[in-house]
Amino acid sequence: MGRTDRGAAPEPTVHEADPVSRPEPRGLSRRGLLGLAGAGVAGLGLGVGGDRVAQAAVAAASPSAAVYPFYGAHQAGIVTPAQDRLHFAAFDLAADATRDDLVALLRDWTAASASLAAGAAIGQFGAASGSYDAPPEDTGEAQGLPASGLTLTFGFDPALFETPAGVDRFGLAARRPPLLVDLPHFPGDLLEEGRGGGDLCIQACADDPQVAVHAIRNLSRIAFGRASLRWSQLGFGRTSSTSTSQATPRNLFGFKDGTANIKAEEPAVVDEQVWVPAADGPAWLAGGSYLVARRIRMTIEAWDRTILREQEAVFGRTKGEGAPLSGGTEFTEPDFSLAGRGDTPLIDAAAHVRLAHPAQNGGARMLRRGYNFVDGNDALGRLDAGLFFISFQRSPEQFSRVQLSLARHDALNEYTRHVGSALFAVPPGARRGSHIGAALFA
Ligand code: HEM
């Protein structure tokens, strides 16, 4: 049974990731999907795979009405236009879980995710129409809400392949990508217990926080007895654009963030920097990516007492327009060689954009997809706030190279602290009738 309507909502727009295998919700669809017949189904039949078509369509639609199919060549939630809300969760498999349990869990998660992404309730009877003698199949808090652009992106931690003690729990050790090893300790890292690791991760992004939380809650529920939550993070405002159709958002320091990010409209760059090509191996990961997550605490109170000139010097960009300090407008390429008075460079040697720029890092780039967070305050009355940094790249080395350069010299370090860290291999998208990570177990 589908979710119950709660009132008028915008007509949905389906962003077709895989025109051949568009998912149908297992449960009855919500109002949004039923309205599809009359709505413009942007992108249908264009014959272009992946998330790229989504970019063309998104500008026209109300974001809460967006529907991104779960099945496709690549997982959704990477080049998909960054939604506004995040619920990220990492899971530990049960100590007695077997390889069969793991495969069954991925199969169940896949089926549920296809329904959730389509805006449908989980199971045959959903939240309120099943047996009175059993808990409902769907927890129900998303009844009446549109799909809200929900994407669910799954990843595998190095520990899934082999525990730190060298135990091969699921017969996967030989299939671990050689690059999938825990990130190194970077200078200044102050990682806290319980803010990293796990066997599996799910990144839920949506334009409605209730939809993202509902997804993680129900996927956790489905995992009961097989896997349990290890750590999780809510994010409330995207800090990157991943499409040229999106305005650049702002981080909690008040600066535009995402200006020079990789955009979905640059397919050659996405292919070169984000997707793992078959030639890189292993074969099961072709079309996938690597996800880095860093919980970066921002010392808001210190920043808020910092003068504007210093704030701009830290980033190397203006606070209003987001233009490089070497001149121009937001999207003008920074000129790091331009000197101001007294021969000092207009963009400081320690400025964040200089040190993070591909020119300083052997051409390495990444697709950033982070979120602001505020998790209350600490015992000293300071906001526990910052950036939940997420990036996708073809190799973890792209992140490590840039992060090493930032960790050593970035002027921003005076105002930030890396307290959480995780790395996951993100398998390619699931084909209809199959499940996430199927090739890993083939
Ligand atoms: C709290 C921490 C951080 C904040 C507030 C922050 C903020 C920003 C801002 C405002 C920009 C300029 C606008 C833009 O192009 O997006 C930027 C650029 C960038 N940042 Fe960060 N950032 C943080 C951490 C990181 C980390 C950990 C990495 C990767 C290791 C990173 C990688 C980049 C890259 C690659 C660019 C684009 C550089 C370019 O090509 O011009 N940032 N960041």
Boltz pocket constraint, residues with backbone or C-beta under 6 A from the ligand:
constraints:
  - pocket:
      binder: B
      contacts: [[A, 239], [A, 251], [A, 253], [A, 255], [A, 256], [A, 257], [A, 258], [A, 259], [A, 260], [A, 261], [A, 294], [A, 296], [A, 297], [A, 298], [A, 315], [A, 317], [A, 352], [A, 353], [A, 356], [A, 357], [A, 358], [A, 364], [A, 365], [A, 366], [A, 386], [A, 387], [A, 389], [A, 399], [A, 402], [A, 403], [A, 406], [A, 412], [A, 416]]
      max_distance: 6.0
